[in-house]
Amino acid sequence: MTPRMKLVGLAIAGYLFFALTSGPAHAQLLGHNYPGDNGLMSGSQAPPGWMLTAMYLDYDGDTLRGNDGESIAIDPEERGSLDVNSLAIGFNGVTEFKVLGANYGFMVFPAFTNNVFEAPILGLTEKVGTGLTDLYVQPINLGWHTERADFLAGLGIFAPTGRYEADADDNLGMGMWSFEIFGGTTVFLDKAKSWHFATTAFYETHTEKEDTDIKVGDILTLEGGVGGSFMQGAANAGLAYWAQWKVTDDEPGSELQPVFDALQLGRHRGYGFGPEITLPIATKKKLIALVNARYLWETGVRNQLEGSHFTLAVTFPIPSVKLQ
């Protein structure tokens, strides 16, 4: 089982607008919550201890979808794409200290991103470069454990540490603070806890973007999976999923409001599913690391790019540090 992880920001597009093409176009203001970075046992907190996690993410968005799911492009041979490679190295601590009967935990995840914007529909073929993106901190992470279910709740904060300027085309951050509350559960389907189903909900709100009157609408994201455990519970395999909806309207600001009005933009949504596996690296007496891999295909996308996600995370327990 891997700890709850959130790869931050990624500056997939601080605000990526598909505007002023020869035909109808659609756009959305994206939030910080990157769907698909949690899967199996998303509602379970890691055991007490201190962990170091390195997480690599690759996103390939190759088709722009409109209000009705139609593919949008100026040239049918050039549909536009967005490739993102990011790396986060973070610390996750879970203590024995109890809050409302739950173990208290916390998390800090700085991240770096190398964004490649390849969007013929936008007239862009830009390599943004590599740099620090927005910082993710989880000051509150509470975990409860019962015989047949685990429960998780907490608060996450995205800080605008990545490079951002309102009119720039090389942003690595989103220029806004984001706050998410989350809660979830992992339900064990048998007494041996060999089979499980999990889902965790994240509700994200945002401040205005720096030096603008632009504000991203609230976003609801569900992440989880169904699968089984083996190797005495040290390994997992199954089907992971995510679902995301924009639940309030964007506020595009005075400069962009005419564009949004002209294009009659709808709220974005999307779903993803695919395989996930976690395997331990261990000696006979000691767990060295947990390796988690997940590949998710997007489907049902509206008003944004559709593609695929790959994440690879390696978590190292640090037994020499004991948290009270």
C-alpha positions as CSV (number, residue, x, y, z in Angstrom):
1,M,0.0,0.0,0.0
2,T,1.4,3.4,-0.9
3,P,0.7,6.5,1.1
4,R,-1.8,9.2,0.0
5,M,0.1,11.2,-2.6
6,K,-0.8,14.3,-4.5
7,L,1.4,15.4,-7.3
8,V,1.0,19.1,-7.4
9,G,0.2,21.8,-9.9
10,L,2.1,20.7,-12.9
11,A,1.1,23.9,-14.7
12,I,-0.6,21.7,-17.3
13,A,-1.9,25.1,-18.4
14,G,-2.1,28.0,-16.0
15,Y,-5.1,28.9,-18.0
16,L,-5.3,27.1,-21.4
17,F,-7.8,28.8,-23.6
18,F,-8.9,27.3,-26.9
19,A,-10.0,30.6,-28.4
20,L,-10.6,32.4,-31.7
21,T,-10.4,29.5,-34.1
22,S,-12.1,29.2,-37.4
23,G,-14.9,27.1,-35.9
24,P,-16.4,26.6,-32.5
25,A,-13.9,26.1,-29.7
26,H,-14.2,25.4,-26.0
27,A,-11.9,26.1,-23.0
28,Q,-11.7,25.7,-19.3
29,L,-9.7,27.0,-16.5
30,L,-7.9,24.1,-14.9
31,G,-7.4,23.5,-11.2
32,H,-4.5,22.1,-9.3
33,N,-6.0,18.7,-8.5
34,Y,-4.4,16.3,-11.0
35,P,-6.8,13.3,-11.4
36,G,-5.3,9.8,-11.4
37,D,-2.5,10.3,-8.8
38,N,-4.4,8.1,-6.4
39,G,-6.0,4.7,-6.9
40,L,-6.2,1.4,-5.0
41,M,-6.8,1.9,-1.3
42,S,-7.0,5.7,-1.7
43,G,-9.1,5.9,1.5
44,S,-6.3,4.3,3.7
45,Q,-3.7,6.2,5.6
46,A,-0.2,4.7,5.7
47,P,1.0,3.1,8.9
48,P,2.8,5.3,11.5
49,G,6.2,6.3,10.4
50,W,8.1,8.6,8.1
51,M,8.3,8.0,4.3
52,L,10.1,9.5,1.4
53,T,8.3,9.2,-2.0
54,A,9.6,10.0,-5.5
55,M,6.8,10.2,-8.0
56,Y,7.0,10.5,-11.8
57,L,4.1,11.5,-13.9
58,D,3.6,11.5,-17.7
59,Y,0.5,12.9,-19.3
60,D,-0.3,12.7,-23.0
61,G,-3.4,14.7,-24.1
62,D,-3.9,14.2,-27.8
63,T,-7.6,15.1,-28.5
64,L,-9.5,18.3,-27.7
65,R,-13.1,17.5,-26.8
66,G,-16.0,20.0,-27.0
67,N,-19.4,20.3,-25.2
68,D,-20.8,17.2,-26.9
69,G,-17.6,15.2,-26.9
70,E,-16.7,16.1,-30.4
71,S,-13.1,16.4,-31.5
72,I,-12.1,20.0,-32.2
73,A,-9.3,21.1,-34.5
74,I,-8.6,23.7,-37.2
75,D,-7.0,21.0,-39.3
76,P,-8.3,17.5,-38.9
77,E,-4.8,16.2,-39.2
78,E,-3.6,18.4,-36.4
79,R,-5.7,17.9,-33.3
80,G,-3.4,19.5,-30.8
81,S,-1.7,17.8,-27.9
82,L,-0.2,18.5,-24.5
83,D,2.7,16.4,-23.1
84,V,3.7,16.8,-19.5
85,N,6.5,15.1,-17.5
86,S,6.8,15.9,-13.8
87,L,8.7,14.7,-10.8
88,A,7.7,15.2,-7.2
89,I,9.8,14.2,-4.2
90,G,7.9,14.5,-0.9
91,F,7.8,13.5,2.7
92,N,4.8,11.9,4.4
93,G,4.6,11.5,8.2
94,V,2.0,9.5,10.2
95,T,2.1,9.8,14.0
96,E,0.7,7.8,16.9
97,F,-0.9,11.1,18.1
98,K,-4.7,10.8,18.1
99,V,-7.2,13.4,16.9
100,L,-10.8,12.4,17.2
101,G,-9.7,8.8,17.4
102,A,-7.6,9.1,14.2
103,N,-3.9,9.0,13.7
104,Y,-2.6,12.4,12.7
105,G,-0.4,12.7,9.6
106,F,1.0,15.4,7.4
107,M,2.6,15.7,4.0
108,V,4.9,18.1,2.0
109,F,5.4,17.7,-1.7
110,P,7.6,20.0,-3.8
111,A,7.5,19.2,-7.5
112,F,9.4,19.9,-10.7
113,T,7.8,19.9,-14.2
114,N,9.0,19.8,-17.8
115,N,6.0,20.9,-19.8
116,V,5.9,20.6,-23.6
117,F,3.0,22.4,-25.2
118,E,2.3,21.1,-28.7
119,A,-1.1,22.6,-29.7
120,P,-1.5,23.3,-33.4
121,I,-5.1,24.3,-32.6
122,L,-3.6,27.2,-30.5
123,G,-0.8,27.9,-32.9
124,L,1.7,26.8,-30.2
125,T,4.6,24.5,-30.2
126,E,6.4,25.6,-27.1
127,K,8.9,23.9,-24.8
128,V,8.4,25.6,-21.4
129,G,11.5,24.1,-19.8
130,T,12.1,22.5,-16.4
131,G,11.5,24.2,-13.1
132,L,9.8,24.2,-9.7
133,T,6.0,24.1,-9.9
134,D,3.4,24.8,-7.2
135,L,4.0,23.3,-3.7
136,Y,1.5,20.9,-2.2
137,V,1.2,20.7,1.6
138,Q,-1.2,18.6,3.6
139,P,-1.2,20.0,7.2
140,I,-4.1,17.7,8.2
141,N,-4.3,14.0,7.3
142,L,-6.5,11.9,9.7
143,G,-6.8,8.1,9.4
144,W,-9.1,5.7,11.1
145,H,-8.9,2.0,11.0
146,T,-11.6,-0.6,11.7
147,E,-11.9,-4.3,11.1
148,R,-13.6,-4.0,7.7
149,A,-12.9,-0.4,6.6
150,D,-10.4,2.4,6.7
151,F,-11.4,6.1,6.7
152,L,-9.4,9.2,5.7
153,A,-10.1,12.9,5.9
154,G,-8.0,16.1,5.8
155,L,-7.0,19.4,4.2
156,G,-4.6,20.1,1.4
157,I,-3.1,23.4,0.3
158,F,-1.5,24.3,-3.1
159,A,0.9,27.3,-2.8
160,P,1.8,29.3,-5.9
161,T,5.6,28.7,-5.8
162,G,5.9,28.0,-9.5
163,R,6.9,30.7,-12.0
164,Y,3.8,32.6,-13.2
165,E,3.0,35.8,-15.0
166,A,-0.5,36.7,-16.3
167,D,0.5,37.1,-19.9
168,A,3.4,34.7,-20.1
169,D,3.5,31.5,-22.2
170,D,6.2,29.8,-20.2
171,N,4.4,29.4,-16.8
172,L,5.3,26.5,-14.5
173,G,2.7,27.4,-11.9
174,M,-0.9,28.5,-11.8
175,G,-0.6,31.8,-10.0
176,M,-3.2,31.0,-7.4
177,W,-3.8,29.4,-4.0
178,S,-5.9,26.3,-4.0
179,F,-7.5,24.6,-1.0
180,E,-9.0,21.1,-1.0
181,I,-10.9,19.2,1.6
182,F,-11.0,15.5,1.2
183,G,-12.6,12.4,2.7
184,G,-12.7,8.7,1.7
185,T,-12.8,5.1,2.6
186,T,-11.3,1.7,1.8
187,V,-13.8,-1.1,2.4
188,F,-12.5,-4.6,2.8
189,L,-14.7,-7.2,1.2
190,D,-13.5,-10.1,3.2
191,K,-12.2,-10.7,6.8
192,A,-8.7,-11.4,5.6
193,K,-8.7,-7.9,3.9
194,S,-7.5,-9.6,0.7
195,W,-10.1,-7.7,-1.5
196,H,-11.0,-4.0,-1.2
197,F,-12.8,-1.1,-2.8
198,A,-11.9,2.5,-2.3
199,T,-13.0,6.0,-3.2
200,T,-11.8,9.4,-1.9
201,A,-13.5,12.7,-2.8
202,F,-11.5,16.0,-3.1
203,Y,-13.3,19.3,-3.2
204,E,-11.1,22.1,-4.5
205,T,-11.6,25.9,-4.3
206,H,-9.3,28.7,-5.6
207,T,-8.3,32.3,-5.1
208,E,-8.0,34.7,-8.0
209,K,-4.9,34.3,-10.2
210,E,-2.1,36.7,-9.5
211,D,-2.5,40.2,-11.1
212,T,-5.8,39.2,-12.7
213,D,-9.5,39.0,-11.9
214,I,-9.6,35.4,-13.2
215,K,-10.9,32.7,-10.8
216,V,-11.2,29.0,-11.5
217,G,-14.5,27.4,-10.5
218,D,-14.7,24.8,-7.8
219,I,-13.8,21.2,-8.8
220,L,-14.9,17.8,-7.4
221,T,-12.6,14.8,-8.0
222,L,-13.2,11.2,-7.1
223,E,-10.3,8.7,-7.1
224,G,-10.0,5.1,-6.0
225,G,-10.0,1.5,-7.2
226,V,-11.0,-2.1,-6.7
227,G,-8.5,-4.8,-6.3
228,G,-6.8,-7.5,-4.2
229,S,-3.8,-7.8,-1.9
230,F,-1.2,-10.6,-2.0
231,M,2.3,-11.3,-0.6
232,Q,0.9,-11.0,2.9
233,G,-0.7,-7.7,2.1
234,A,2.5,-6.0,0.9
235,A,1.4,-6.0,-2.8
236,N,-1.8,-4.9,-4.5
237,A,-3.2,-5.1,-8.0
238,G,-6.5,-4.1,-9.6
239,L,-8.4,-1.5,-11.5
240,A,-8.0,2.2,-10.6
241,Y,-10.4,5.0,-11.6
242,W,-11.0,8.7,-11.4
243,A,-13.9,11.1,-12.1
244,Q,-13.7,14.9,-12.2
245,W,-16.4,17.6,-12.6
246,K,-16.3,21.4,-12.6
247,V,-19.2,22.2,-10.2
248,T,-19.2,26.0,-10.3
249,D,-18.7,28.4,-13.2
250,D,-15.3,29.9,-13.9
251,E,-14.8,33.6,-13.5
252,P,-12.7,34.4,-16.6
253,G,-12.3,38.1,-15.8
254,S,-13.1,41.3,-17.7
255,E,-10.6,40.6,-20.4
256,L,-11.6,37.1,-21.2
257,Q,-15.4,37.2,-20.4
258,P,-16.3,38.2,-24.0
259,V,-14.4,35.2,-25.4
260,F,-16.2,32.8,-22.9
261,D,-19.6,34.4,-23.8
262,A,-18.9,34.0,-27.6
263,L,-17.9,30.4,-27.3
264,Q,-20.7,29.4,-24.9
265,L,-18.3,27.4,-22.8
266,G,-19.5,24.6,-20.6
267,R,-18.0,23.2,-17.4
268,H,-15.4,20.5,-18.0
269,R,-15.7,16.9,-16.9
270,G,-13.8,13.6,-17.4
271,Y,-13.3,10.0,-16.3
272,G,-10.4,7.6,-16.3
273,F,-9.7,4.0,-15.6
274,G,-6.9,1.5,-15.9
275,P,-4.6,-1.1,-14.2
276,E,-2.5,-0.5,-11.1
277,I,0.0,-2.6,-9.3
278,T,2.1,-2.2,-6.1
279,L,5.1,-4.4,-5.4
280,P,7.5,-4.5,-2.5
281,I,11.3,-4.5,-2.7
282,A,12.5,-6.2,0.4
283,T,15.0,-8.5,2.0
284,K,14.0,-11.4,4.2
285,K,13.8,-9.1,7.2
286,K,13.4,-5.5,5.9
287,L,11.1,-3.6,3.5
288,I,13.3,-1.4,1.4
289,A,10.7,0.3,-0.8
290,L,7.2,0.0,-2.4
291,V,6.9,0.5,-6.2
292,N,3.5,1.6,-7.5
293,A,2.6,1.9,-11.2
294,R,-0.7,3.1,-12.7
295,Y,-1.9,3.7,-16.3
296,L,-5.2,5.3,-16.9
297,W,-7.1,6.1,-20.1
298,E,-9.4,9.1,-20.2
299,T,-13.0,8.8,-21.5
300,G,-16.1,10.9,-21.4
301,V,-14.1,14.1,-21.5
302,R,-15.9,17.4,-22.2
303,N,-14.4,20.9,-22.8
304,Q,-10.7,19.9,-22.4
305,L,-8.0,17.6,-23.7
306,E,-8.5,13.8,-23.6
307,G,-5.5,11.5,-23.3
308,S,-3.8,9.1,-20.9
309,H,-1.9,9.2,-17.6
310,F,1.1,7.2,-16.4
311,T,2.4,7.4,-12.8
312,L,5.3,5.6,-11.2
313,A,5.9,6.1,-7.4
314,V,8.6,4.7,-5.2
315,T,8.1,5.0,-1.5
316,F,11.0,4.5,1.0
317,P,10.2,4.0,4.7
318,I,12.6,5.6,7.1
319,P,12.6,3.4,10.1
320,S,15.3,5.4,11.9
321,V,12.9,8.3,12.5
322,K,10.2,7.5,15.0
323,L,7.2,9.9,15.3
324,Q,5.4,10.2,18.6
